[in-house]
Amino acid sequence: MNKHSPKKELILLPVLLVAVLLCVVGHFLLQPSYQNNHVIEYMLAALPFALFGLVIIAFKIASKSEEND
């Protein structure tokens, strides 16, 4: 069994923080005062794709970290 290093998890922390920030900003932009803005509507529609991209990046970082081990 391999020894687990906390440093490997800290590498993924910025990706997690960006995902949390996107979720918070998305909920802020869902306020009624921004409903008539088409740019905001398109940004909110692209939000799940951005989060999915972050998941792919996190998987690549994690697999690269496991290969180096």
N, CA, C and O atoms as a Maestro MAE file, in Angstrom:
{
 s_m_m2io_version
 :::
 2.0.0
}

f_m_ct {
 s_m_title
 :::
 protein
 m_atom[276] {
  # First column is atom index #
  i_m_mmod_type
  r_m_x_coord
  r_m_y_coord
  r_m_z_coord
  i_m_residue_number
  s_m_chain_name
  s_m_pdb_residue_name
  s_m_pdb_atom_name
  i_m_atomic_number
  :::
  1 25 0.838 -1.180 0.000 1 A "MET " " N  " 7
  2 3 0.000 0.000 0.000 1 A "MET " " CA " 6
  3 2 0.883 1.242 0.000 1 A "MET " " C  " 6
  4 15 1.856 1.334 0.748 1 A "MET " " O  " 8
  5 25 0.521 2.195 -0.857 2 A "ASN " " N  " 7
  6 3 1.312 3.417 -0.977 2 A "ASN " " CA " 6
  7 2 0.978 4.401 0.140 2 A "ASN " " C  " 6
  8 15 -0.146 4.450 0.641 2 A "ASN " " O  " 8
  9 25 1.977 5.171 0.508 3 A "LYS " " N  " 7
  10 3 1.787 6.227 1.502 3 A "LYS " " CA " 6
  11 2 1.082 7.400 0.834 3 A "LYS " " C  " 6
  12 15 1.487 7.828 -0.247 3 A "LYS " " O  " 8
  13 25 0.035 7.923 1.462 4 A "HIS " " N  " 7
  14 3 -0.742 9.026 0.893 4 A "HIS " " CA " 6
  15 2 -0.105 10.349 1.280 4 A "HIS " " C  " 6
  16 15 0.216 10.586 2.445 4 A "HIS " " O  " 8
  17 25 0.073 11.207 0.283 5 A "SER " " N  " 7
  18 3 0.693 12.504 0.514 5 A "SER " " CA " 6
  19 2 -0.355 13.612 0.442 5 A "SER " " C  " 6
  20 15 -1.075 13.709 -0.552 5 A "SER " " O  " 8
  21 25 -0.455 14.447 1.472 6 A "PRO " " N  " 7
  22 3 -1.422 15.557 1.423 6 A "PRO " " CA " 6
  23 2 -1.068 16.601 0.366 6 A "PRO " " C  " 6
  24 15 -1.928 17.373 -0.056 6 A "PRO " " O  " 8
  25 25 0.196 16.627 -0.063 7 A "LYS " " N  " 7
  26 3 0.612 17.602 -1.064 7 A "LYS " " CA " 6
  27 2 -0.123 17.384 -2.389 7 A "LYS " " C  " 6
  28 15 -0.399 18.338 -3.115 7 A "LYS " " O  " 8
  29 25 -0.435 16.126 -2.699 8 A "LYS " " N  " 7
  30 3 -1.157 15.824 -3.933 8 A "LYS " " CA " 6
  31 2 -2.563 16.406 -3.901 8 A "LYS " " C  " 6
  32 15 -3.074 16.850 -4.929 8 A "LYS " " O  " 8
  33 25 -3.184 16.409 -2.747 9 A "GLU " " N  " 7
  34 3 -4.517 16.987 -2.627 9 A "GLU " " CA " 6
  35 2 -4.469 18.510 -2.667 9 A "GLU " " C  " 6
  36 15 -5.398 19.147 -3.164 9 A "GLU " " O  " 8
  37 25 -3.406 19.089 -2.154 10 A "LEU " " N  " 7
  38 3 -3.286 20.550 -2.175 10 A "LEU " " CA " 6
  39 2 -3.106 21.086 -3.592 10 A "LEU " " C  " 6
  40 15 -3.408 22.250 -3.855 10 A "LEU " " O  " 8
  41 25 -2.620 20.257 -4.500 11 A "ILE " " N  " 7
  42 3 -2.476 20.677 -5.891 11 A "ILE " " CA " 6
  43 2 -3.853 20.924 -6.509 11 A "ILE " " C  " 6
  44 15 -4.004 21.809 -7.351 11 A "ILE " " O  " 8
  45 25 -4.850 20.152 -6.098 12 A "LEU " " N  " 7
  46 3 -6.193 20.288 -6.645 12 A "LEU " " CA " 6
  47 2 -7.026 21.369 -5.953 12 A "LEU " " C  " 6
  48 15 -8.141 21.654 -6.389 12 A "LEU " " O  " 8
  49 25 -6.516 21.960 -4.907 13 A "LEU " " N  " 7
  50 3 -7.260 22.972 -4.168 13 A "LEU " " CA " 6
  51 2 -7.632 24.193 -5.015 13 A "LEU " " C  " 6
  52 15 -8.765 24.661 -4.898 13 A "LEU " " O  " 8
  53 25 -6.754 24.734 -5.857 14 A "PRO " " N  " 7
  54 3 -7.173 25.862 -6.701 14 A "PRO " " CA " 6
  55 2 -8.312 25.513 -7.665 14 A "PRO " " C  " 6
  56 15 -9.175 26.348 -7.937 14 A "PRO " " O  " 8
  57 25 -8.313 24.282 -8.179 15 A "VAL " " N  " 7
  58 3 -9.402 23.868 -9.063 15 A "VAL " " CA " 6
  59 2 -10.715 23.851 -8.280 15 A "VAL " " C  " 6
  60 15 -11.751 24.273 -8.795 15 A "VAL " " O  " 8
  61 25 -10.676 23.369 -7.049 16 A "LEU " " N  " 7
  62 3 -11.865 23.352 -6.210 16 A "LEU " " CA " 6
  63 2 -12.358 24.766 -5.920 16 A "LEU " " C  " 6
  64 15 -13.560 25.029 -5.967 16 A "LEU " " O  " 8
  65 25 -11.441 25.667 -5.625 17 A "LEU " " N  " 7
  66 3 -11.831 27.037 -5.318 17 A "LEU " " CA " 6
  67 2 -12.462 27.727 -6.523 17 A "LEU " " C  " 6
  68 15 -13.409 28.497 -6.363 17 A "LEU " " O  " 8
  69 25 -11.958 27.468 -7.717 18 A "VAL " " N  " 7
  70 3 -12.550 28.042 -8.926 18 A "VAL " " CA " 6
  71 2 -13.959 27.485 -9.134 18 A "VAL " " C  " 6
  72 15 -14.861 28.229 -9.517 18 A "VAL " " O  " 8
  73 25 -14.158 26.195 -8.888 19 A "ALA " " N  " 7
  74 3 -15.482 25.592 -9.033 19 A "ALA " " CA " 6
  75 2 -16.477 26.201 -8.031 19 A "ALA " " C  " 6
  76 15 -17.621 26.488 -8.385 19 A "ALA " " O  " 8
  77 25 -16.043 26.391 -6.810 20 A "VAL " " N  " 7
  78 3 -16.908 27.004 -5.796 20 A "VAL " " CA " 6
  79 2 -17.225 28.443 -6.184 20 A "VAL " " C  " 6
  80 15 -18.366 28.884 -6.042 20 A "VAL " " O  " 8
  81 25 -16.236 29.175 -6.669 21 A "LEU " " N  " 7
  82 3 -16.447 30.552 -7.085 21 A "LEU " " CA " 6
  83 2 -17.440 30.634 -8.248 21 A "LEU " " C  " 6
  84 15 -18.292 31.523 -8.272 21 A "LEU " " O  " 8
  85 25 -17.337 29.715 -9.208 22 A "LEU " " N  " 7
  86 3 -18.287 29.699 -10.318 22 A "LEU " " CA " 6
  87 2 -19.705 29.428 -9.838 22 A "LEU " " C  " 6
  88 15 -20.655 30.032 -10.337 22 A "LEU " " O  " 8
  89 25 -19.855 28.536 -8.886 23 A "CYS " " N  " 7
  90 3 -21.192 28.248 -8.344 23 A "CYS " " CA " 6
  91 2 -21.778 29.457 -7.615 23 A "CYS " " C  " 6
  92 15 -22.956 29.772 -7.780 23 A "CYS " " O  " 8
  93 25 -20.967 30.124 -6.821 24 A "VAL " " N  " 7
  94 3 -21.448 31.291 -6.077 24 A "VAL " " CA " 6
  95 2 -21.811 32.422 -7.033 24 A "VAL " " C  " 6
  96 15 -22.856 33.054 -6.875 24 A "VAL " " O  " 8
  97 25 -20.963 32.681 -8.018 25 A "VAL " " N  " 7
  98 3 -21.247 33.736 -8.994 25 A "VAL " " CA " 6
  99 2 -22.492 33.396 -9.808 25 A "VAL " " C  " 6
  100 15 -23.295 34.278 -10.115 25 A "VAL " " O  " 8
  101 25 -22.654 32.123 -10.158 26 A "GLY " " N  " 7
  102 3 -23.842 31.702 -10.893 26 A "GLY " " CA " 6
  103 2 -25.114 31.942 -10.100 26 A "GLY " " C  " 6
  104 15 -26.114 32.393 -10.657 26 A "GLY " " O  " 8
  105 25 -25.088 31.648 -8.814 27 A "HIS " " N  " 7
  106 3 -26.272 31.908 -7.989 27 A "HIS " " CA " 6
  107 2 -26.509 33.399 -7.825 27 A "HIS " " C  " 6
  108 15 -27.659 33.835 -7.764 27 A "HIS " " O  " 8
  109 25 -25.451 34.184 -7.752 28 A "PHE " " N  " 7
  110 3 -25.612 35.635 -7.653 28 A "PHE " " CA " 6
  111 2 -26.238 36.193 -8.933 28 A "PHE " " C  " 6
  112 15 -27.070 37.099 -8.874 28 A "PHE " " O  " 8
  113 25 -25.837 35.652 -10.088 29 A "LEU " " N  " 7
  114 3 -26.357 36.159 -11.362 29 A "LEU " " CA " 6
  115 2 -27.783 35.688 -11.650 29 A "LEU " " C  " 6
  116 15 -28.416 36.190 -12.579 29 A "LEU " " O  " 8
  117 25 -28.292 34.749 -10.883 30 A "LEU " " N  " 7
  118 3 -29.671 34.294 -11.060 30 A "LEU " " CA " 6
  119 2 -30.687 35.225 -10.395 30 A "LEU " " C  " 6
  120 15 -31.885 34.942 -10.405 30 A "LEU " " O  " 8
  121 25 -30.221 36.320 -9.823 31 A "GLN " " N  " 7
  122 3 -31.127 37.272 -9.186 31 A "GLN " " CA " 6
  123 2 -32.058 37.882 -10.229 31 A "GLN " " C  " 6
  124 15 -31.693 37.982 -11.400 31 A "GLN " " O  " 8
  125 25 -33.236 38.284 -9.820 32 A "PRO " " N  " 7
  126 3 -34.202 38.850 -10.781 32 A "PRO " " CA " 6
  127 2 -33.715 40.119 -11.483 32 A "PRO " " C  " 6
  128 15 -34.171 40.416 -12.587 32 A "PRO " " O  " 8
  129 25 -32.814 40.863 -10.878 33 A "SER " " N  " 7
  130 3 -32.359 42.103 -11.509 33 A "SER " " CA " 6
  131 2 -31.520 41.851 -12.762 33 A "SER " " C  " 6
  132 15 -31.333 42.761 -13.571 33 A "SER " " O  " 8
  133 25 -31.011 40.624 -12.933 34 A "TYR " " N  " 7
  134 3 -30.199 40.295 -14.110 34 A "TYR " " CA " 6
  135 2 -30.968 39.451 -15.132 34 A "TYR " " C  " 6
  136 15 -30.364 38.958 -16.084 34 A "TYR " " O  " 8
  137 25 -32.273 39.274 -14.962 35 A "GLN " " N  " 7
  138 3 -33.019 38.372 -15.827 35 A "GLN " " CA " 6
  139 2 -33.118 38.836 -17.269 35 A "GLN " " C  " 6
  140 15 -33.170 37.997 -18.168 35 A "GLN " " O  " 8
  141 25 -33.147 40.117 -17.522 36 A "ASN " " N  " 7
  142 3 -33.349 40.617 -18.882 36 A "ASN " " CA " 6
  143 2 -32.048 40.812 -19.649 36 A "ASN " " C  " 6
  144 15 -32.079 41.283 -20.785 36 A "ASN " " O  " 8
  145 25 -30.933 40.473 -19.078 37 A "ASN " " N  " 7
  146 3 -29.640 40.647 -19.732 37 A "ASN " " CA " 6
  147 2 -29.281 39.361 -20.475 37 A "ASN " " C  " 6
  148 15 -29.121 38.305 -19.862 37 A "ASN " " O  " 8
  149 25 -29.156 39.458 -21.802 38 A "HIS " " N  " 7
  150 3 -28.899 38.265 -22.610 38 A "HIS " " CA " 6
  151 2 -27.487 37.735 -22.432 38 A "HIS " " C  " 6
  152 15 -27.269 36.528 -22.535 38 A "HIS " " O  " 8
  153 25 -26.530 38.601 -22.170 39 A "VAL " " N  " 7
  154 3 -25.147 38.152 -21.960 39 A "VAL " " CA " 6
  155 2 -25.064 37.288 -20.701 39 A "VAL " " C  " 6
  156 15 -24.398 36.253 -20.687 39 A "VAL " " O  " 8
  157 25 -25.738 37.722 -19.666 40 A "ILE " " N  " 7
  158 3 -25.758 36.951 -18.424 40 A "ILE " " CA " 6
  159 2 -26.426 35.597 -18.654 40 A "ILE " " C  " 6
  160 15 -25.988 34.580 -18.115 40 A "ILE " " O  " 8
  161 25 -27.481 35.592 -19.452 41 A "GLU " " N  " 7
  162 3 -28.180 34.342 -19.744 41 A "GLU " " CA " 6
  163 2 -27.255 33.355 -20.457 41 A "GLU " " C  " 6
  164 15 -27.256 32.167 -20.133 41 A "GLU " " O  " 8
  165 25 -26.476 33.826 -21.412 42 A "TYR " " N  " 7
  166 3 -25.535 32.947 -22.111 42 A "TYR " " CA " 6
  167 2 -24.412 32.479 -21.198 42 A "TYR " " C  " 6
  168 15 -23.964 31.337 -21.294 42 A "TYR " " O  " 8
  169 25 -23.957 33.365 -20.310 43 A "MET " " N  " 7
  170 3 -22.915 32.962 -19.363 43 A "MET " " CA " 6
  171 2 -23.426 31.875 -18.416 43 A "MET " " C  " 6
  172 15 -22.708 30.923 -18.110 43 A "MET " " O  " 8
  173 25 -24.651 32.020 -17.961 44 A "LEU " " N  " 7
  174 3 -25.222 31.005 -17.080 44 A "LEU " " CA " 6
  175 2 -25.455 29.694 -17.813 44 A "LEU " " C  " 6
  176 15 -25.359 28.625 -17.211 44 A "LEU " " O  " 8
  177 25 -25.759 29.762 -19.101 45 A "ALA " " N  " 7
  178 3 -25.932 28.535 -19.883 45 A "ALA " " CA " 6
  179 2 -24.593 27.826 -20.081 45 A "ALA " " C  " 6
  180 15 -24.558 26.600 -20.188 45 A "ALA " " O  " 8
  181 25 -23.503 28.571 -20.129 46 A "ALA " " N  " 7
  182 3 -22.181 27.980 -20.318 46 A "ALA " " CA " 6
  183 2 -21.557 27.506 -19.010 46 A "ALA " " C  " 6
  184 15 -20.540 26.813 -19.029 46 A "ALA " " O  " 8
  185 25 -22.145 27.865 -17.889 47 A "LEU " " N  " 7
  186 3 -21.580 27.518 -16.581 47 A "LEU " " CA " 6
  187 2 -21.419 26.012 -16.359 47 A "LEU " " C  " 6
  188 15 -20.362 25.599 -15.882 47 A "LEU " " O  " 8
  189 25 -22.404 25.172 -16.677 48 A "PRO " " N  " 7
  190 3 -22.184 23.728 -16.485 48 A "PRO " " CA " 6
  191 2 -21.046 23.172 -17.330 48 A "PRO " " C  " 6
  192 15 -20.344 22.256 -16.902 48 A "PRO " " O  " 8
  193 25 -20.859 23.722 -18.532 49 A "PHE " " N  " 7
  194 3 -19.761 23.265 -19.381 49 A "PHE " " CA " 6
  195 2 -18.408 23.676 -18.797 49 A "PHE " " C  " 6
  196 15 -17.435 22.930 -18.895 49 A "PHE " " O  " 8
  197 25 -18.350 24.851 -18.195 50 A "ALA " " N  " 7
  198 3 -17.116 25.284 -17.540 50 A "ALA " " CA " 6
  199 2 -16.799 24.387 -16.348 50 A "ALA " " C  " 6
  200 15 -15.643 24.024 -16.130 50 A "ALA " " O  " 8
  201 25 -17.819 24.033 -15.583 51 A "LEU " " N  " 7
  202 3 -17.601 23.132 -14.444 51 A "LEU " " CA " 6
  203 2 -17.181 21.746 -14.913 51 A "LEU " " C  " 6
  204 15 -16.331 21.110 -14.289 51 A "LEU " " O  " 8
  205 25 -17.769 21.276 -16.005 52 A "PHE " " N  " 7
  206 3 -17.367 19.980 -16.553 52 A "PHE " " CA " 6
  207 2 -15.912 20.028 -17.029 52 A "PHE " " C  " 6
  208 15 -15.173 19.058 -16.862 52 A "PHE " " O  " 8
  209 25 -15.502 21.153 -17.621 53 A "GLY " " N  " 7
  210 3 -14.108 21.322 -18.018 53 A "GLY " " CA " 6
  211 2 -13.167 21.286 -16.823 53 A "GLY " " C  " 6
  212 15 -12.071 20.731 -16.905 53 A "GLY " " O  " 8
  213 25 -13.595 21.877 -15.713 54 A "LEU " " N  " 7
  214 3 -12.781 21.827 -14.500 54 A "LEU " " CA " 6
  215 2 -12.641 20.406 -13.976 54 A "LEU " " C  " 6
  216 15 -11.587 20.037 -13.459 54 A "LEU " " O  " 8
  217 25 -13.691 19.608 -14.104 55 A "VAL " " N  " 7
  218 3 -13.617 18.203 -13.684 55 A "VAL " " CA " 6
  219 2 -12.599 17.450 -14.533 55 A "VAL " " C  " 6
  220 15 -11.817 16.655 -14.012 55 A "VAL " " O  " 8
  221 25 -12.608 17.699 -15.831 56 A "ILE " " N  " 7
  222 3 -11.643 17.047 -16.721 56 A "ILE " " CA " 6
  223 2 -10.221 17.457 -16.354 56 A "ILE " " C  " 6
  224 15 -9.320 16.618 -16.319 56 A "ILE " " O  " 8
  225 25 -10.019 18.742 -16.082 57 A "ILE " " N  " 7
  226 3 -8.692 19.217 -15.681 57 A "ILE " " CA " 6
  227 2 -8.256 18.557 -14.370 57 A "ILE " " C  " 6
  228 15 -7.101 18.157 -14.228 57 A "ILE " " O  " 8
  229 25 -9.180 18.446 -13.418 58 A "ALA " " N  " 7
  230 3 -8.855 17.818 -12.130 58 A "ALA " " CA " 6
  231 2 -8.485 16.356 -12.312 58 A "ALA " " C  " 6
  232 15 -7.556 15.866 -11.671 58 A "ALA " " O  " 8
  233 25 -9.215 15.647 -13.191 59 A "PHE " " N  " 7
  234 3 -8.871 14.243 -13.448 59 A "PHE " " CA " 6
  235 2 -7.491 14.118 -14.080 59 A "PHE " " C  " 6
  236 15 -6.735 13.209 -13.737 59 A "PHE " " O  " 8
  237 25 -7.155 15.013 -14.990 60 A "LYS " " N  " 7
  238 3 -5.830 14.967 -15.624 60 A "LYS " " CA " 6
  239 2 -4.727 15.238 -14.610 60 A "LYS " " C  " 6
  240 15 -3.690 14.575 -14.621 60 A "LYS " " O  " 8
  241 25 -4.950 16.210 -13.735 61 A "ILE " " N  " 7
  242 3 -3.949 16.515 -12.708 61 A "ILE " " CA " 6
  243 2 -3.785 15.328 -11.757 61 A "ILE " " C  " 6
  244 15 -2.666 14.974 -11.385 61 A "ILE " " O  " 8
  245 25 -4.907 14.716 -11.368 62 A "ALA " " N  " 7
  246 3 -4.841 13.582 -10.443 62 A "ALA " " CA " 6
  247 2 -4.168 12.378 -11.078 62 A "ALA " " C  " 6
  248 15 -3.379 11.696 -10.422 62 A "ALA " " O  " 8
  249 25 -4.465 12.104 -12.346 63 A "SER " " N  " 7
  250 3 -3.827 10.950 -12.988 63 A "SER " " CA " 6
  251 2 -2.345 11.203 -13.212 63 A "SER " " C  " 6
  252 15 -1.537 10.279 -13.114 63 A "SER " " O  " 8
  253 25 -1.978 12.449 -13.513 64 A "LYS " " N  " 7
  254 3 -0.563 12.782 -13.674 64 A "LYS " " CA " 6
  255 2 0.166 12.634 -12.333 64 A "LYS " " C  " 6
  256 15 1.310 12.183 -12.289 64 A "LYS " " O  " 8
  257 25 -0.498 13.012 -11.256 65 A "SER " " N  " 7
  258 3 0.096 12.877 -9.930 65 A "SER " " CA " 6
  259 2 0.291 11.415 -9.549 65 A "SER " " C  " 6
  260 15 1.285 11.061 -8.916 65 A "SER " " O  " 8
  261 25 -0.658 10.571 -9.934 66 A "GLU " " N  " 7
  262 3 -0.541 9.139 -9.637 66 A "GLU " " CA " 6
  263 2 0.552 8.490 -10.487 66 A "GLU " " C  " 6
  264 15 1.233 7.578 -10.020 66 A "GLU " " O  " 8
  265 25 0.728 8.947 -11.727 67 A "GLU " " N  " 7
  266 3 1.780 8.399 -12.585 67 A "GLU " " CA " 6
  267 2 3.161 8.742 -12.056 67 A "GLU " " C  " 6
  268 15 4.088 7.939 -12.163 67 A "GLU " " O  " 8
  269 25 3.304 9.929 -11.486 68 A "ASN " " N  " 7
  270 3 4.601 10.341 -10.945 68 A "ASN " " CA " 6
  271 2 4.948 9.597 -9.662 68 A "ASN " " C  " 6
  272 15 6.102 9.602 -9.233 68 A "ASN " " O  " 8
  273 25 3.980 8.972 -9.064 69 A "ASP " " N  " 7
  274 3 4.201 8.266 -7.803 69 A "ASP " " CA " 6
  275 2 4.829 6.929 -7.959 69 A "ASP " " C  " 6
  276 15 5.065 6.239 -6.967 69 A "ASP " " O  " 8
  :::
 }
 m_bond[275] {
  # First column is bond index #
  i_m_from
  i_m_to
  i_m_order
  :::
  1 1 2 1
  2 2 3 1
  3 3 4 2
  4 3 5 1
  5 5 6 1
  6 6 7 1
  7 7 8 2
  8 7 9 1
  9 9 10 1
  10 10 11 1
  11 11 12 2
  12 11 13 1
  13 13 14 1
  14 14 15 1
  15 15 16 2
  16 15 17 1
  17 17 18 1
  18 18 19 1
  19 19 20 2
  20 19 21 1
  21 21 22 1
  22 22 23 1
  23 23 24 2
  24 23 25 1
  25 25 26 1
  26 26 27 1
  27 27 28 2
  28 27 29 1
  29 29 30 1
  30 30 31 1
  31 31 32 2
  32 31 33 1
  33 33 34 1
  34 34 35 1
  35 35 36 2
  36 35 37 1
  37 37 38 1
  38 38 39 1
  39 39 40 2
  40 39 41 1
  41 41 42 1
  42 42 43 1
  43 43 44 2
  44 43 45 1
  45 45 46 1
  46 46 47 1
  47 47 48 2
  48 47 49 1
  49 49 50 1
  50 50 51 1
  51 51 52 2
  52 51 53 1
  53 53 54 1
  54 54 55 1
  55 55 56 2
  56 55 57 1
  57 57 58 1
  58 58 59 1
  59 59 60 2
  60 59 61 1
  61 61 62 1
  62 62 63 1
  63 63 64 2
  64 63 65 1
  65 65 66 1
  66 66 67 1
  67 67 68 2
  68 67 69 1
  69 69 70 1
  70 70 71 1
  71 71 72 2
  72 71 73 1
  73 73 74 1
  74 74 75 1
  75 75 76 2
  76 75 77 1
  77 77 78 1
  78 78 79 1
  79 79 80 2
  80 79 81 1
  81 81 82 1
  82 82 83 1
  83 83 84 2
  84 83 85 1
  85 85 86 1
  86 86 87 1
  87 87 88 2
  88 87 89 1
  89 89 90 1
  90 90 91 1
  91 91 92 2
  92 91 93 1
  93 93 94 1
  94 94 95 1
  95 95 96 2
  96 95 97 1
  97 97 98 1
  98 98 99 1
  99 99 100 2
  100 99 101 1
  101 101 102 1
  102 102 103 1
  103 103 104 2
  104 103 105 1
  105 105 106 1
  106 106 107 1
  107 107 108 2
  108 107 109 1
  109 109 110 1
  110 110 111 1
  111 111 112 2
  112 111 113 1
  113 113 114 1
  114 114 115 1
  115 115 116 2
  116 115 117 1
  117 117 118 1
  118 118 119 1
  119 119 120 2
  120 119 121 1
  121 121 122 1
  122 122 123 1
  123 123 124 2
  124 123 125 1
  125 125 126 1
  126 126 127 1
  127 127 128 2
  128 127 129 1
  129 129 130 1
  130 130 131 1
  131 131 132 2
  132 131 133 1
  133 133 134 1
  134 134 135 1
  135 135 136 2
  136 135 137 1
  137 137 138 1
  138 138 139 1
  139 139 140 2
  140 139 141 1
  141 141 142 1
  142 142 143 1
  143 143 144 2
  144 143 145 1
  145 145 146 1
  146 146 147 1
  147 147 148 2
  148 147 149 1
  149 149 150 1
  150 150 151 1
  151 151 152 2
  152 151 153 1
  153 153 154 1
  154 154 155 1
  155 155 156 2
  156 155 157 1
  157 157 158 1
  158 158 159 1
  159 159 160 2
  160 159 161 1
  161 161 162 1
  162 162 163 1
  163 163 164 2
  164 163 165 1
  165 165 166 1
  166 166 167 1
  167 167 168 2
  168 167 169 1
  169 169 170 1
  170 170 171 1
  171 171 172 2
  172 171 173 1
  173 173 174 1
  174 174 175 1
  175 175 176 2
  176 175 177 1
  177 177 178 1
  178 178 179 1
  179 179 180 2
  180 179 181 1
  181 181 182 1
  182 182 183 1
  183 183 184 2
  184 183 185 1
  185 185 186 1
  186 186 187 1
  187 187 188 2
  188 187 189 1
  189 189 190 1
  190 190 191 1
  191 191 192 2
  192 191 193 1
  193 193 194 1
  194 194 195 1
  195 195 196 2
  196 195 197 1
  197 197 198 1
  198 198 199 1
  199 199 200 2
  200 199 201 1
  201 201 202 1
  202 202 203 1
  203 203 204 2
  204 203 205 1
  205 205 206 1
  206 206 207 1
  207 207 208 2
  208 207 209 1
  209 209 210 1
  210 210 211 1
  211 211 212 2
  212 211 213 1
  213 213 214 1
  214 214 215 1
  215 215 216 2
  216 215 217 1
  217 217 218 1
  218 218 219 1
  219 219 220 2
  220 219 221 1
  221 221 222 1
  222 222 223 1
  223 223 224 2
  224 223 225 1
  225 225 226 1
  226 226 227 1
  227 227 228 2
  228 227 229 1
  229 229 230 1
  230 230 231 1
  231 231 232 2
  232 231 233 1
  233 233 234 1
  234 234 235 1
  235 235 236 2
  236 235 237 1
  237 237 238 1
  238 238 239 1
  239 239 240 2
  240 239 241 1
  241 241 242 1
  242 242 243 1
  243 243 244 2
  244 243 245 1
  245 245 246 1
  246 246 247 1
  247 247 248 2
  248 247 249 1
  249 249 250 1
  250 250 251 1
  251 251 252 2
  252 251 253 1
  253 253 254 1
  254 254 255 1
  255 255 256 2
  256 255 257 1
  257 257 258 1
  258 258 259 1
  259 259 260 2
  260 259 261 1
  261 261 262 1
  262 262 263 1
  263 263 264 2
  264 263 265 1
  265 265 266 1
  266 266 267 1
  267 267 268 2
  268 267 269 1
  269 269 270 1
  270 270 271 1
  271 271 272 2
  272 271 273 1
  273 273 274 1
  274 274 275 1
  275 275 276 2
  :::
 }
}
